[in-house]
Amino acid sequence: VGTAVDTLVSELPPLEDAAKQAMRSHLLDWHMANMEFASAARLDTLSLRSWDQDDVHEMLGDHVFLPGGNVRLVEGLLRGVPVMYNAVAERIEYGAPAGASAGGGNAAGSGGGAAANGGGAASSSGGGGVTVHASTGVFSADAVVVTVPLGVLKRGALAFEPPLPEKKQGAIQRLGFGLLNKLVLLFPAPFWDTSVDMFGHVSTSGDSSERGLFYLFYLYHGLSGGAVLAALVAGEAAHAFESMPIDAATERVMRVLREIHEPKGVSVPQPLQVVATRWGSDPLAFGSYSSVAVGCEGGDDYDAMAEPVAGRVFFAGEATSRKWPATMHGAFASGLREAARIACAARAAHRTKRGDDGETQRESSSSSSSGGSSGRSG
């Protein structure tokens, strides 16, 4: 994508007015930063053919904000579900040939014994299908659902024995997993226009590596219960932000906010609290969300990510969703998909077991009858 955009921009006819020419350049930089935000990736890493392959599946309607944070949704889903915190999954043993890959319908196990591996947590019940080695112990289960971020898989931070099939490993390597960071600030009171929920900042530095630095601001004054503002950091700037000290980041964002508001006669106060994300250096993430990188096989790699392995290692998460990657609803829907797949597999295994038991009983009965007849004739 980056090469194509650069070519198109270079072919634009120059404007006679130098100021307008400069502003056009700055506005183009802003829109490119916005594209990098949408993909959590630099434009030069995105596949021109397939970077937007999911657009045809985009859902209608407005975005939704959960007052109190997304943790409220998680807490609701966790009711009645045992969770082991701080148990970082390190290795999964599933005892099948590396090339073995089966759909959920061939899964071994009886359901209710799946180990849930989300961000390093695992729960288990007996079954013997898989063994999860975690930082706090070893857990056995009939099946496991792997929901760690793609960044963890790309880093090899979670090992599999035997290794995953080549098709799965190829998808893990090809898909992109980039960065979007945020600097969240709490102020004594809103100083911005409270009739809007966001505003942008067009940088005039001319440095493309900084075009995504605080280029967009989300306003949460009407939702969070406080004067909260989130500054987005995308593209190359998101990587530099990982090592930027919090004081330096605060100074930079305050400079931007004052450039925007003080010419309008608005005084910008110092923030009461500042929090920064560092998704790239988080050992339970190593990034933000997935993208279709150069060399990807379009949406097919998302499908490959979703395929179960050996009928008992299942995969969920945004990077397994061809239709809705890089989204919460994509991750949520993938969890429902795998739950249904495991349930179907459990029913199939139960029917097979009942059939085998019935056949065994018939053979036993036949053998007993035949043996009795022989005894009487003897």
C-alpha positions in Angstrom: 0.0 0.0 0.0 2.8 2.4 0.9 4.4 2.2 -2.5 1.1 2.7 -4.3 0.2 5.7 -2.2 3.6 7.3 -2.7 3.3 6.9 -6.5 -0.2 8.4 -6.6 0.9 11.4 -4.4 4.0 12.0 -6.6 1.7 12.2 -9.7 -0.6 14.9 -8.2 -0.3 18.2 -10.1 1.4 20.8 -7.9 -0.6 23.7 -6.6 0.4 27.3 -7.5 -0.2 28.5 -3.9 2.7 27.3 -1.8 0.6 27.4 1.4 -2.1 25.2 -0.1 0.5 22.9 -1.5 2.0 22.5 2.0 -1.5 22.0 3.6 -2.4 19.4 1.0 0.8 17.5 1.9 0.0 17.7 5.6 -3.6 16.6 5.1 -2.4 13.6 3.0 -0.1 12.7 5.9 -3.0 12.8 8.3 -5.1 10.5 6.2 -2.2 8.1 5.8 -1.9 8.1 9.6 -5.5 7.3 9.8 -5.1 4.3 7.5 -2.2 3.1 9.7 -4.5 3.4 12.7 -7.1 1.3 11.1 -4.6 -1.5 10.4 -2.2 -1.0 13.3 0.5 -1.2 10.7 2.8 1.0 8.6 1.5 1.4 5.1 4.7 -0.1 3.6 3.9 -3.4 5.4 0.3 -3.7 4.1 -0.8 -5.9 1.1 -2.1 -3.7 -1.7 -4.3 -6.5 -2.9 -5.9 -7.6 0.3 -5.4 -5.0 3.1 -9.1 -4.2 3.1 -10.5 -7.7 2.3 -12.8 -7.5 5.3 -14.6 -4.2 4.3 -17.4 -6.1 2.5 -18.3 -7.6 5.9 -18.4 -4.4 7.9 -21.3 -4.2 10.2 -23.8 -1.3 10.1 -24.6 0.9 13.0 -22.7 3.1 15.4 -19.8 2.2 17.6 -20.6 1.4 21.2 -18.8 2.5 24.3 -19.2 0.5 27.5 -19.3 2.9 30.6 -16.8 1.6 33.1 -14.7 0.0 30.5 -14.6 -3.3 28.5 -13.9 -5.2 31.7 -17.6 -5.0 32.4 -18.3 -7.2 29.4 -15.6 -9.6 30.5 -16.9 -9.8 34.0 -20.4 -10.6 32.7 -19.1 -13.4 30.6 -17.0 -14.8 33.4 -19.9 -15.4 35.8 -19.8 -18.9 37.0 -16.6 -19.7 35.1 -13.5 -20.7 37.1 -10.5 -18.6 36.1 -6.9 -19.0 37.2 -5.1 -15.6 37.1 -1.3 -15.1 36.6 -1.0 -18.6 35.2 1.0 -17.9 32.0 0.7 -20.7 29.5 4.1 -21.7 28.2 3.7 -24.9 26.3 0.9 -27.1 25.0 1.3 -30.8 24.4 -1.3 -32.4 22.3 0.3 -35.7 21.3 -0.4 -35.8 17.5 1.9 -35.9 14.4 2.9 -32.4 13.4 1.0 -32.7 10.1 -2.2 -33.9 11.7 -5.1 -31.5 11.4 -8.7 -32.3 11.9 -12.0 -30.4 12.0 -13.9 -30.1 15.2 -16.1 -33.0 14.1 -13.2 -35.4 14.7 -12.3 -34.0 18.0 -11.6 -36.3 20.9 -13.0 -35.4 24.2 -16.4 -35.2 25.9 -16.8 -31.4 26.3 -16.7 -29.6 29.5 -13.0 -30.5 29.7 -11.6 -27.8 27.5 -8.7 -25.8 28.8 -9.2 -22.1 28.1 -5.9 -20.3 27.3 -6.7 -16.6 27.2 -3.8 -14.2 27.8 -2.0 -17.0 29.7 -4.8 -18.3 31.9 -5.8 -22.0 31.8 -8.5 -24.0 33.4 -8.9 -27.8 33.1 -10.6 -31.0 33.9 -9.4 -34.5 33.3 -9.5 -35.9 29.8 -5.9 -36.4 28.7 -6.4 -34.9 25.3 -3.9 -32.0 25.9 -1.5 -30.9 28.6 -0.9 -27.2 29.2 2.3 -26.3 31.0 1.8 -22.9 32.7 3.9 -20.8 35.0 1.9 -22.0 38.0 1.6 -25.7 37.2 0.5 -28.3 34.7 -3.1 -28.8 33.6 -4.7 -31.7 31.6 -7.9 -31.3 29.5 -9.8 -32.9 26.7 -9.2 -29.9 24.5 -7.7 -26.5 24.6 -8.8 -23.2 23.1 -5.8 -20.9 22.3 -6.8 -17.2 22.3 -3.5 -15.6 22.9 -2.8 -12.6 20.6 -1.1 -13.3 17.3 1.9 -11.4 18.5 2.5 -14.1 21.2 2.4 -16.8 18.5 4.7 -14.9 16.2 7.3 -14.5 18.9 7.1 -18.2 19.8 6.3 -17.3 23.4 3.8 -20.2 23.5 5.3 -23.5 22.4 3.5 -26.5 20.9 4.5 -30.1 21.1 4.5 -31.4 18.4 5.0 -28.2 16.4 1.9 -26.8 14.7 1.2 -27.9 11.1 3.1 -26.0 8.4 -0.1 -24.4 7.1 -0.8 -22.9 10.5 2.8 -21.8 11.0 2.8 -20.1 7.6 -0.4 -18.1 8.4 1.2 -17.0 11.8 4.3 -15.8 10.0 2.6 -14.1 7.1 -0.2 -12.1 8.9 0.8 -8.8 10.2 0.6 -7.8 13.8 1.3 -4.1 14.4 0.9 -1.3 16.9 -1.6 1.3 18.0 -0.8 3.1 21.2 -2.7 5.6 23.3 -1.9 8.3 25.8 -4.9 8.8 28.1 -5.2 12.0 30.1 -7.5 13.0 32.9 -8.1 16.8 33.3 -9.9 18.8 36.0 -12.6 19.7 33.5 -13.2 19.6 29.8 -11.5 22.5 27.9 -12.5 21.2 24.5 -15.7 21.5 22.5 -18.0 19.1 24.3 -20.5 18.9 21.4 -18.1 16.5 19.6 -16.6 13.2 20.6 -13.3 13.5 18.7 -11.0 15.9 16.9 -7.9 15.6 14.8 -4.5 17.2 14.7 -2.8 17.8 11.4 1.0 17.9 11.9 3.0 20.4 10.0 6.4 19.0 10.8 6.7 17.3 7.4 8.2 14.2 9.1 6.3 11.2 7.9 7.7 9.1 10.7 5.7 11.3 13.1 2.5 11.8 11.2 0.7 9.4 13.5 1.9 11.0 16.8 -1.2 12.3 18.5 -3.0 12.7 15.2 -6.5 12.0 16.6 -8.1 12.6 20.0 -11.1 10.7 21.5 -13.2 12.6 24.1 -14.8 10.6 26.9 -16.2 13.4 29.0 -19.8 12.3 28.6 -19.1 8.6 29.2 -16.4 8.1 31.7 -17.6 10.3 34.5 -14.5 12.6 34.1 -12.7 14.9 31.7 -10.9 12.1 29.9 -9.1 12.5 26.6 -7.3 9.7 24.7 -4.5 10.7 22.2 -3.9 8.1 19.5 -0.4 7.1 18.2 -0.3 5.2 14.9 2.2 4.0 12.3 5.9 4.5 12.8 5.2 6.9 15.7 3.6 4.0 17.6 6.9 2.1 17.6 8.9 5.1 18.8 6.3 5.8 21.5 7.1 2.4 23.1 10.3 3.9 24.5 9.2 7.5 24.9 9.3 8.4 28.7 5.8 9.3 30.0 7.0 12.8 30.9 8.3 13.4 27.4 5.0 12.1 25.9 3.0 14.3 28.2 5.0 17.3 27.2 4.5 16.6 23.5 0.8 16.0 23.7 0.3 19.2 25.8 2.2 21.2 23.2 -0.2 19.8 20.5 -3.3 20.6 22.6 -2.1 24.1 23.3 -1.4 24.7 19.6 -5.0 23.7 18.8 -6.8 25.5 21.6 -4.8 28.6 22.8 -5.2 30.5 19.5 -9.0 30.3 20.2 -8.4 31.9 23.6 -8.8 28.5 25.5 -6.5 27.8 28.4 -5.3 24.2 28.6 -4.7 23.0 32.2 -2.1 20.4 33.3 -3.6 16.9 33.4 -4.3 15.3 36.8 -3.2 11.8 35.6 -1.6 10.3 32.5 -1.6 6.7 31.4 0.3 5.3 28.4 -0.2 2.0 26.6 2.9 0.0 25.4 1.3 -2.9 23.5 4.5 -3.7 21.6 6.4 -4.5 24.8 3.6 -6.3 26.6 4.7 -9.9 26.9 1.1 -11.1 26.8 0.4 -9.3 23.5 3.5 -8.1 21.6 1.3 -5.8 19.6 -2.2 -4.5 19.1 -4.2 -6.3 16.3 -3.7 -8.1 13.0 -3.5 -6.9 9.4 -3.0 -8.4 6.0 0.7 -7.9 5.4 2.6 -8.1 2.1 2.9 -11.7 1.2 -0.3 -12.8 2.8 -2.7 -15.1 1.0 -5.6 -12.6 1.6 -8.3 -13.7 3.9 -7.2 -17.4 3.5 -4.6 -16.9 6.2 -7.3 -15.9 8.7 -9.1 -19.1 7.8 -5.9 -21.1 8.3 -5.5 -19.5 11.7 -9.0 -20.7 12.7 -8.5 -24.3 11.8 -8.3 -26.7 14.7 -5.3 -29.0 15.0 -5.5 -32.7 15.8 -9.2 -32.3 16.7 -8.4 -30.9 20.2 -6.4 -27.7 19.8 -8.8 -24.9 18.8 -8.0 -21.3 18.0 -10.1 -18.1 18.6 -9.4 -14.4 18.7 -9.5 -11.5 16.2 -6.7 -12.9 14.1 -8.8 -16.0 13.4 -11.7 -13.9 12.0 -11.7 -13.5 8.3 -14.8 -11.3 8.3 -14.1 -9.1 11.3 -10.3 -9.1 12.1 -8.9 -6.4 14.5 -12.2 -6.0 16.3 -13.8 -7.0 19.6 -16.9 -8.4 17.9 -14.6 -10.5 15.6 -12.9 -11.9 18.7 -16.2 -12.5 20.5 -17.8 -14.2 17.4 -14.7 -16.4 17.1 -15.2 -17.6 20.6 -18.8 -18.6 19.9 -17.6 -20.4 16.7 -15.1 -22.5 18.6 -17.6 -23.2 21.5 -20.0 -24.6 18.9 -17.3 -26.5 17.2 -16.2 -28.2 20.4 -19.8 -28.9 21.4 -20.4 -30.6 18.1 -17.2 -32.6 18.4 -18.2 -33.7 21.9 -21.6 -34.9 20.7 -20.0 -36.8 17.9 -17.5 -38.4 20.2 -20.3 -39.3 22.6 -22.3 -41.0 19.8 -19.2 -42.9 18.7 -18.6 -44.1 22.3 -22.2 -45.2 22.7 -21.9 -47.1 19.4 -18.7 -48.7 20.4 -20.1 -49.7 23.8 -23.2 -51.2 22.2 -21.1 -53.2 19.7 -19.0 -54.4 22.6 -22.1 -55.5 24.5 -23.4 -57.3 21.5 -20.1 -59.1 20.9 -20.0 -60.0 24.6 -23.5 -61.4 24.5 -22.9 -63.3 21.4 -19.7 -64.8 22.8 -21.5 -65.8 26.0 -24.3 -67.4 24.1 -22.0 -69.4 21.9 -19.9 -70.5 24.8 -22.9 -71.8 26.7 -24.1 -73.8 23.7 -20.7 -75.4 23.4 -20.7 -76.3 27.1 -24.1 -78.0 26.9 -23.1 -80.0 23.8 -19.9 -81.0 25.4 
